[in-house]
Amino acid sequence: MSGKLSFRFFAHSWISDWNHGNAHFLRGLASELVKQGHEVRCYEEHDGWSIRNLAEEGTDAAANALRDFRQAFPMLDVREYTTGSRFKEFLTSELRDADVVLVHEWNSPSVVSSILSLKAMLGFRALFHDTHHRAYTNPREVLQFPLAEFDGVLAFGDAIRKIYSEAFGVKRVWTFHEAADTAHFFPVENTKDVDVAWIGNWGDEERTRELEEFLIAPASALNDYKFAVHGVRYPDIALGQLASSGIEFRGYLPNLRAPEMYSRSRINLHIPRRFYANGLSGVPTIRVFEALAAGSPLVCSPWIDSEGLFRPGQDYICVPDKSAMIGELKNLLNDDAARQQLAASGLETIRARHTCAHRAEQLEGICHELEN
């Protein structure tokens, strides 16, 4: 492989980001590869889980999200497939001229096996892309995939990389962090109508305790300030907790609308799932990159940047407990200069090291390594 490459990306969804944060980075990465002159095709299964749930948000919400996607990413060639009797024929046609096929880990094992079955005949290289904690929390699910048949694995943190290398025995694994899509995430001027905001999903009890300590309790203590939350999959008990603490719940927020929300809030929170605060420390989620790229002052619940991606205390502030969160929020809300300095520092680091253009260049280098 040399010069411009032909990429084929298989992901759960490109069109919908409903409870599908992986779409954020994948869209930006694929777009940057197109800008660099590579041929890129993106695939998702027709009527997948995320798109179905997006439709349940209501006709207007779904239509607006889909319109925003098409307007923001006109360069992305997104193709849908069905896993029927002609799926193998479809794959053979689509992958015939591919150099590299990148398969995200939220594809079904059967789809992955079908793709890999064509590898020898068509001559492409295949990379497995992991942007989740399952390798740590539920390795059996990941080991359903025939990892040995891939040419390598892209892991979104060094702790994940070590699991693939040391526990799963994969020979070629690269640490490949997510990054900010700075074509769509950048600072904008806006009226501040929210003091503290958090964008995130309640999910599967993976951070309930953390949300109670670092979001709900501080909101109750700082009831003179306006708190707002965007996200999905909030059970009734969680909605009741938000309401009782004075937090406004605003529901699903398409990711392309997140920069506006960041611009309207004085401070934004990062509350990672507990796995990223202990066994997988050093793995930031996409929201860290995006909030900093949007020029937002960011305050985090406990999280260790063990890979030195950012400048703790300069790019963001990390607090150890509820009392420290309350104190830090109160101080920052009353110090415009400190918030501005924090935002400027975080933005500087993103632009210097953590854009999707940086990751596209890294991926290109990895693909050329596959020749050896």
DRENZA-220129 format. One record per residue (C-alpha): residue in three letters; x, y, z; residue number from 1. Coordinates in Angstrom, 2 decimals, m for minus. Each point is the difference from the previous one (the first is absolute). Layout:
N
["ALA" [X Y Z] NUM]
...
//
This chain:
372
["MET" [0.00 0.00 0.00] 1]
["SER" [1.34 3.39 m0.95] 2]
["GLY" [m1.39 3.41 m0.87] 3]
["LYS" [m3.73 0.50 0.36] 4]
["LEU" [m1.94 m2.85 1.56] 5]
["SER" [m3.45 m1.48 m0.41] 6]
["PHE" [m1.66 m0.30 3.41] 7]
["ARG" [m3.16 m1.90 0.88] 8]
["PHE" [m1.45 0.75 3.47] 9]
["PHE" [m2.63 m2.20 1.64] 10]
["ALA" [m1.70 1.54 3.05] 11]
["HIS" [m3.28 m0.43 1.84] 12]
["SER" [m1.25 3.29 m1.42] 13]
["TRP" [1.29 3.14 m1.65] 14]
["ILE" [m3.38 1.63 m0.45] 15]
["SER" [m1.20 m0.25 3.61] 16]
["ASP" [1.89 0.85 3.19] 17]
["TRP" [m2.86 m0.90 2.37] 18]
["ASN" [1.82 m1.66 2.94] 19]
["HIS" [2.77 m0.65 m2.50] 20]
["GLY" [2.90 2.27 0.89] 21]
["ASN" [2.36 m1.93 m2.25] 22]
["ALA" [m1.60 1.73 m2.97] 23]
["HIS" [1.45 3.34 1.12] 24]
["PHE" [3.63 m0.91 m0.57] 25]
["LEU" [m0.60 m2.35 m2.92] 26]
["ARG" [m1.75 2.72 m1.99] 27]
["GLY" [2.83 2.43 0.59] 28]
["LEU" [2.72 m2.55 m0.73] 29]
["ALA" [m1.58 m1.13 m3.27] 30]
["SER" [m0.54 3.61 m1.07] 31]
["GLU" [3.66 0.86 0.60] 32]
["LEU" [1.12 m3.02 m2.02] 33]
["VAL" [m2.15 1.24 m2.88] 34]
["LYS" [1.59 3.46 0.31] 35]
["GLN" [3.44 m1.62 m0.20] 36]
["GLY" [m0.96 m1.53 m3.33] 37]
["HIS" [m0.80 m3.56 0.99] 38]
["GLU" [m3.03 m1.88 m1.28] 39]
["VAL" [m2.37 m0.74 2.87] 40]
["ARG" [m3.24 m1.95 0.12] 41]
["CYS" [m2.03 m0.37 3.19] 42]
["TYR" [m2.39 m2.87 0.72] 43]
["GLU" [m2.76 m0.63 2.51] 44]
["GLU" [m2.78 m2.55 0.27] 45]
["HIS" [m3.39 1.19 m1.13] 46]
["ASP" [m2.41 0.86 2.82] 47]
["GLY" [2.53 m0.56 2.76] 48]
["TRP" [m0.61 0.44 3.74] 49]
["SER" [1.16 3.61 0.23] 50]
["ILE" [m2.02 1.21 m2.98] 51]
["ARG" [m3.12 m1.75 1.32] 52]
["ASN" [0.35 1.67 3.37] 53]
["LEU" [0.61 3.35 m1.64] 54]
["ALA" [m3.31 m0.40 m1.82] 55]
["GLU" [m1.73 m0.50 3.35] 56]
["GLU" [1.10 3.50 1.06] 57]
["GLY" [m2.71 1.28 m2.33] 58]
["THR" [m0.28 0.96 m3.63] 59]
["ASP" [1.40 3.52 0.38] 60]
["ALA" [2.96 m0.99 2.17] 61]
["ALA" [1.00 m2.83 m2.32] 62]
["ALA" [m0.45 2.09 m3.13] 63]
["ASN" [2.09 2.84 1.43] 64]
["ALA" [2.80 m2.35 1.07] 65]
["LEU" [0.11 m1.67 m3.42] 66]
["ARG" [m0.08 3.35 m1.79] 67]
["ASP" [2.86 1.28 2.16] 68]
["PHE" [2.04 m3.10 m0.79] 69]
["ARG" [m0.44 0.31 m3.76] 70]
["GLN" [0.80 3.72 0.04] 71]
["ALA" [3.09 m0.46 2.16] 72]
["PHE" [1.44 m3.05 m1.78] 73]
["PRO" [m0.84 0.23 m3.70] 74]
["MET" [3.37 m1.54 m0.81] 75]
["LEU" [m0.77 m3.29 1.74] 76]
["ASP" [m1.13 m2.84 m2.26] 77]
["VAL" [m2.28 m1.93 2.36] 78]
["ARG" [m1.39 m3.28 m1.29] 79]
["GLU" [m2.51 m2.23 1.76] 80]
["TYR" [m0.15 m3.77 m0.15] 81]
["THR" [m2.25 m2.83 1.11] 82]
["THR" [1.32 m3.33 1.21] 83]
["GLY" [m2.11 m2.14 m2.27] 84]
["SER" [0.84 m2.66 m2.55] 85]
["ARG" [1.82 2.49 m2.25] 86]
["PHE" [2.15 1.58 2.69] 87]
["LYS" [3.15 m1.88 m1.05] 88]
["GLU" [m0.55 1.11 m3.58] 89]
["PHE" [m0.36 3.61 1.18] 90]
["LEU" [3.22 m0.21 2.01] 91]
["THR" [1.93 m1.53 m2.87] 92]
["SER" [m0.98 2.85 m2.28] 93]
["GLU" [0.61 2.75 2.55] 94]
["LEU" [3.35 m1.28 1.29] 95]
["ARG" [1.54 m1.04 m3.29] 96]
["ASP" [2.21 3.10 m0.34] 97]
["ALA" [0.53 0.68 3.71] 98]
["ASP" [3.45 0.47 1.50] 99]
["VAL" [m1.09 0.16 3.63] 100]
["VAL" [m3.25 m1.13 1.62] 101]
["LEU" [m0.54 1.47 3.46] 102]
["VAL" [m2.57 m1.88 2.08] 103]
["HIS" [m1.34 1.66 3.11] 104]
["GLU" [m0.69 m2.26 2.97] 105]
["TRP" [m3.73 0.78 0.09] 106]
["ASN" [m0.58 m2.12 m3.08] 107]
["SER" [m1.54 m3.44 0.44] 108]
["PRO" [2.40 m2.98 0.02] 109]
["SER" [m1.77 m1.44 m3.04] 110]
["VAL" [0.57 3.17 m2.03] 111]
["VAL" [3.65 0.07 1.08] 112]
["SER" [0.51 m3.65 m0.96] 113]
["SER" [m1.55 0.60 m3.41] 114]
["ILE" [2.37 2.89 m0.63] 115]
["LEU" [3.07 m1.96 1.10] 116]
["SER" [m0.96 m3.00 m2.13] 117]
["LEU" [0.73 2.13 m3.09] 118]
["LYS" [3.35 1.31 1.17] 119]
["ALA" [2.24 m2.58 m1.65] 120]
["MET" [m1.88 0.04 m3.31] 121]
["LEU" [m0.23 3.79 m0.33] 122]
["GLY" [3.35 0.86 1.57] 123]
["PHE" [m0.98 2.81 2.36] 124]
["ARG" [1.40 0.61 3.47] 125]
["ALA" [m2.45 0.01 2.93] 126]
["LEU" [0.16 1.96 3.24] 127]
["PHE" [m2.21 m0.47 3.06] 128]
["HIS" [m0.91 3.27 1.76] 129]
["ASP" [m0.87 m0.04 3.71] 130]
["THR" [m1.42 3.13 1.68] 131]
["HIS" [m1.72 m1.55 3.01] 132]
["HIS" [0.73 m1.68 3.33] 133]
["ARG" [m1.25 m3.50 m0.82] 134]
["ALA" [3.52 m1.41 m0.41] 135]
["TYR" [0.40 0.81 3.71] 136]
["THR" [m3.50 m0.52 1.37] 137]
["ASN" [m1.35 m2.79 m2.23] 138]
["PRO" [2.84 m1.58 m1.98] 139]
["ARG" [m2.16 m2.93 m1.11] 140]
["GLU" [m1.98 2.33 m2.24] 141]
["VAL" [3.15 1.25 m1.73] 142]
["LEU" [1.45 m3.49 m0.32] 143]
["GLN" [m3.00 m0.96 m2.14] 144]
["PHE" [1.88 1.73 m2.81] 145]
["PRO" [2.76 m1.89 m1.84] 146]
["LEU" [2.67 2.50 1.05] 147]
["ALA" [2.86 m2.10 m1.37] 148]
["GLU" [m1.35 0.48 m3.53] 149]
["PHE" [0.43 3.77 0.18] 150]
["ASP" [3.24 1.67 m1.00] 151]
["GLY" [m0.12 2.09 3.15] 152]
["VAL" [m2.11 1.73 2.63] 153]
["LEU" [m0.54 3.69 0.67] 154]
["ALA" [m0.66 0.53 3.72] 155]
["PHE" [m1.20 3.34 1.31] 156]
["GLY" [2.27 m0.02 3.03] 157]
["ASP" [3.24 m1.60 1.09] 158]
["ALA" [m1.76 m2.00 2.72] 159]
["ILE" [m2.22 m1.55 m2.69] 160]
["ARG" [3.03 m0.58 m2.24] 161]
["LYS" [1.69 m2.01 2.74] 162]
["ILE" [m3.05 m2.23 0.39] 163]
["TYR" [0.03 m0.88 m3.69] 164]
["SER" [3.74 m0.55 m0.01] 165]
["GLU" [0.54 m1.75 3.32] 166]
["ALA" [m3.32 m1.72 0.74] 167]
["PHE" [m1.37 m0.66 m3.49] 168]
["GLY" [3.35 m0.68 m1.69] 169]
["VAL" [m0.48 2.40 m2.91] 170]
["LYS" [3.40 0.66 m1.59] 171]
["ARG" [m0.57 3.45 m1.46] 172]
["VAL" [m1.94 2.51 2.08] 173]
["TRP" [0.20 3.77 m0.15] 174]
["THR" [m1.23 2.54 2.53] 175]
["PHE" [m2.35 2.12 m2.08] 176]
["HIS" [m1.81 2.60 2.07] 177]
["GLU" [m3.17 1.71 m1.03] 178]
["ALA" [0.20 3.72 m0.79] 179]
["ALA" [m2.05 3.11 m0.67] 180]
["ASP" [m1.66 0.65 m3.32] 181]
["THR" [1.17 3.62 m0.08] 182]
["ALA" [m1.82 0.64 m3.26] 183]
["HIS" [m3.16 m0.02 2.11] 184]
["PHE" [1.24 0.53 3.57] 185]
["PHE" [1.48 3.43 0.54] 186]
["PRO" [m0.74 2.98 2.27] 187]
["VAL" [m3.00 2.14 m0.90] 188]
["GLU" [m1.38 3.09 1.68] 189]
["ASN" [m3.34 m0.48 1.68] 190]
["THR" [m2.12 1.24 2.88] 191]
["LYS" [0.71 m1.94 3.18] 192]
["ASP" [m3.35 m1.26 1.25] 193]
["VAL" [1.31 m3.03 1.92] 194]
["ASP" [2.57 0.02 2.79] 195]
["VAL" [0.96 m3.68 0.06] 196]
["ALA" [m0.80 m2.58 m2.68] 197]
["TRP" [0.60 m3.68 m0.46] 198]
["ILE" [m0.49 m1.88 m3.26] 199]
["GLY" [m0.17 m3.74 0.48] 200]
["ASN" [m2.20 m3.05 0.28] 201]
["TRP" [m1.12 m1.62 3.24] 202]
["GLY" [0.53 m3.39 m1.59] 203]
["ASP" [0.41 m3.32 1.75] 204]
["GLU" [0.76 0.93 3.61] 205]
["GLU" [3.64 0.51 m0.98] 206]
["ARG" [0.27 3.40 1.68] 207]
["THR" [m3.13 0.39 2.14] 208]
["ARG" [2.01 0.57 3.18] 209]
["GLU" [2.28 2.45 m1.79] 210]
["LEU" [m2.92 2.02 m1.36] 211]
["GLU" [m1.58 0.18 3.44] 212]
["GLU" [3.23 1.25 1.55] 213]
["PHE" [1.38 2.30 m2.70] 214]
["LEU" [m3.15 1.33 m1.68] 215]
["ILE" [m3.14 m0.43 2.08] 216]
["ALA" [1.43 0.85 3.41] 217]
["PRO" [1.87 3.11 m1.24] 218]
["ALA" [m3.13 1.24 m1.77] 219]
["SER" [m1.96 m0.33 3.24] 220]
["ALA" [2.69 1.88 1.90] 221]
["LEU" [0.31 2.74 m2.62] 222]
["ASN" [m3.70 0.62 m0.52] 223]
["ASP" [0.56 3.64 m0.92] 224]
["TYR" [1.61 m1.17 m3.25] 225]
["LYS" [m1.63 m1.57 m3.04] 226]
["PHE" [0.99 m3.60 m0.83] 227]
["ALA" [m1.07 m1.81 m3.19] 228]
["VAL" [0.47 m3.53 m1.32] 229]
["HIS" [m0.29 m1.49 m3.47] 230]
["GLY" [m0.08 m3.73 m0.67] 231]
["VAL" [m2.09 m3.13 m0.46] 232]
["ARG" [m0.87 m3.21 1.85] 233]
["TYR" [m0.89 1.74 3.26] 234]
["PRO" [m2.33 m2.18 2.12] 235]
["ASP" [m2.83 1.62 1.92] 236]
["ILE" [1.91 m0.16 3.26] 237]
["ALA" [2.88 1.94 m1.57] 238]
["LEU" [m2.34 2.61 m1.44] 239]
["GLY" [m1.50 0.40 3.45] 240]
["GLN" [3.44 0.54 1.52] 241]
["LEU" [0.84 2.65 m2.60] 242]
["ALA" [m3.27 1.81 0.58] 243]
["SER" [0.30 m0.05 3.79] 244]
["SER" [3.47 1.55 m0.21] 245]
["GLY" [m1.14 2.74 m2.35] 246]
["ILE" [1.72 m1.35 m3.12] 247]
["GLU" [m1.81 0.59 m3.29] 248]
["PHE" [m0.08 m3.15 m2.11] 249]
["ARG" [0.01 0.79 m3.71] 250]
["GLY" [0.11 m3.45 m1.56] 251]
["TYR" [1.73 m1.11 m3.17] 252]
["LEU" [2.51 2.40 m1.51] 253]
["PRO" [1.32 m0.79 m3.48] 254]
["ASN" [3.76 0.21 0.18] 255]
["LEU" [0.19 2.69 m2.65] 256]
["ARG" [m2.07 2.21 2.32] 257]
["ALA" [2.38 m0.55 2.93] 258]
["PRO" [2.32 2.94 m0.85] 259]
["GLU" [m2.95 2.35 0.44] 260]
["MET" [m0.72 m1.49 3.41] 261]
["TYR" [3.63 0.31 1.01] 262]
["SER" [m0.02 3.63 m1.07] 263]
["ARG" [m3.11 0.78 2.05] 264]
["SER" [1.34 m1.39 3.29] 265]
["ARG" [2.60 1.57 2.23] 266]
["ILE" [1.43 m3.34 1.10] 267]
["ASN" [m0.35 m3.55 m1.29] 268]
["LEU" [0.51 m3.21 1.91] 269]
["HIS" [1.74 m3.23 m0.91] 270]
["ILE" [m1.21 m2.95 2.06] 271]
["PRO" [1.54 m3.18 m1.43] 272]
["ARG" [m1.32 m3.48 0.55] 273]
["ARG" [1.78 m1.55 2.97] 274]
["PHE" [2.06 m2.36 m2.18] 275]
["TYR" [1.82 2.99 m1.48] 276]
["ALA" [0.84 1.28 3.46] 277]
["ASN" [1.60 m3.21 1.27] 278]
["GLY" [1.13 m2.96 m2.12] 279]
["LEU" [m0.07 1.99 m3.24] 280]
["SER" [1.41 3.27 1.30] 281]
["GLY" [1.58 1.99 m2.79] 282]
["VAL" [m2.86 m0.59 m2.43] 283]
["PRO" [m1.98 3.21 m0.52] 284]
["THR" [m3.36 m0.21 m1.66] 285]
["ILE" [m0.83 2.02 m3.09] 286]
["ARG" [m1.79 2.65 2.10] 287]
["VAL" [3.30 1.23 1.47] 288]
["PHE" [1.43 0.69 m3.45] 289]
["GLU" [m3.22 1.60 m1.22] 290]
["ALA" [m0.61 2.24 3.00] 291]
["LEU" [3.55 1.34 m0.08] 292]
["ALA" [m0.16 0.49 m3.77] 293]
["ALA" [m3.16 2.06 0.48] 294]
["GLY" [1.86 2.27 2.40] 295]
["SER" [m1.86 m1.15 3.07] 296]
["PRO" [1.44 0.17 3.54] 297]
["LEU" [m0.09 m3.63 1.14] 298]
["VAL" [m0.20 m1.39 3.53] 299]
["CYS" [0.36 m3.76 0.43] 300]
["SER" [m0.85 m2.58 2.60] 301]
["PRO" [2.99 m2.24 0.90] 302]
["TRP" [1.93 m1.08 m3.06] 303]
["ILE" [3.75 m0.51 m0.49] 304]
["ASP" [1.61 1.13 m3.23] 305]
["SER" [2.68 m2.68 0.23] 306]
["GLU" [0.99 0.41 m3.65] 307]
["GLY" [0.69 3.71 0.25] 308]
["LEU" [m2.49 1.02 m2.67] 309]
["PHE" [m0.85 3.27 1.73] 310]
["ARG" [1.34 2.38 2.62] 311]
["PRO" [m1.99 m0.71 3.18] 312]
["GLY" [m0.73 3.20 1.89] 313]
["GLN" [0.55 2.02 m3.14] 314]
["ASP" [m2.21 m1.60 m2.67] 315]
["TYR" [m2.62 m1.24 2.47] 316]
["ILE" [m0.50 m0.26 3.74] 317]
["CYS" [m0.45 m3.36 1.69] 318]
["VAL" [m1.58 m0.23 3.44] 319]
["PRO" [0.19 m2.91 2.47] 320]
["ASP" [m3.41 0.12 1.66] 321]
["LYS" [m3.37 1.70 0.37] 322]
["SER" [1.23 2.79 2.26] 323]
["ALA" [2.84 0.87 m2.34] 324]
["MET" [m2.40 0.03 m2.97] 325]
["ILE" [m2.34 2.41 1.79] 326]
["GLY" [2.88 2.27 0.97] 327]
["GLU" [1.62 m0.03 m3.43] 328]
["LEU" [m3.24 0.73 m1.83] 329]
["LYS" [m0.80 2.85 2.35] 330]
["ASN" [3.47 1.51 m0.42] 331]
["LEU" [0.00 m0.27 m3.80] 332]
["LEU" [m3.52 1.34 m0.37] 333]
["ASN" [1.16 3.13 1.78] 334]
["ASP" [3.29 0.39 m1.89] 335]
["ASP" [m0.40 0.87 m3.69] 336]
["ALA" [3.75 0.27 m0.57] 337]
["ALA" [0.68 m3.47 1.41] 338]
["ARG" [m2.66 m1.54 m2.23] 339]
["GLN" [1.40 1.76 m3.06] 340]
["GLN" [3.54 m1.11 0.78] 341]
["LEU" [m1.12 m3.61 0.52] 342]
["ALA" [m1.92 0.00 m3.28] 343]
["ALA" [2.89 1.53 m1.97] 344]
["SER" [2.49 m2.51 1.34] 345]
["GLY" [m2.19 m3.00 m0.82] 346]
["LEU" [m0.67 1.29 m3.49] 347]
["GLU" [3.72 0.50 m0.60] 348]
["THR" [0.75 m3.63 0.89] 349]
["ILE" [m2.77 m1.34 m2.22] 350]
["ARG" [1.16 1.97 m3.02] 351]
["ALA" [3.61 m0.99 0.56] 352]
["ARG" [m0.49 m3.74 0.57] 353]
["HIS" [m3.54 m1.34 m0.08] 354]
["THR" [m1.92 0.76 m3.18] 355]
["CYS" [m1.44 m2.53 m2.41] 356]
["ALA" [2.61 1.21 m2.49] 357]
["HIS" [2.72 m1.16 2.40] 358]
["ARG" [m1.64 m3.42 0.26] 359]
["ALA" [m0.46 m0.28 m3.76] 360]
["GLU" [3.73 0.55 m0.45] 361]
["GLN" [0.71 m2.61 2.67] 362]
["LEU" [m2.31 m2.50 m1.69] 363]
["GLU" [1.70 0.58 m3.33] 364]
["GLY" [3.34 m0.77 1.65] 365]
["ILE" [m1.39 m3.17 1.60] 366]
["CYS" [m1.28 m1.17 m3.37] 367]
["HIS" [3.44 0.39 m1.51] 368]
["GLU" [1.46 m1.95 2.93] 369]
["LEU" [m2.25 m2.88 m1.03] 370]
["GLU" [2.15 m0.44 m3.10] 371]
["ASN" [2.87 m1.26 2.17] 372]
//
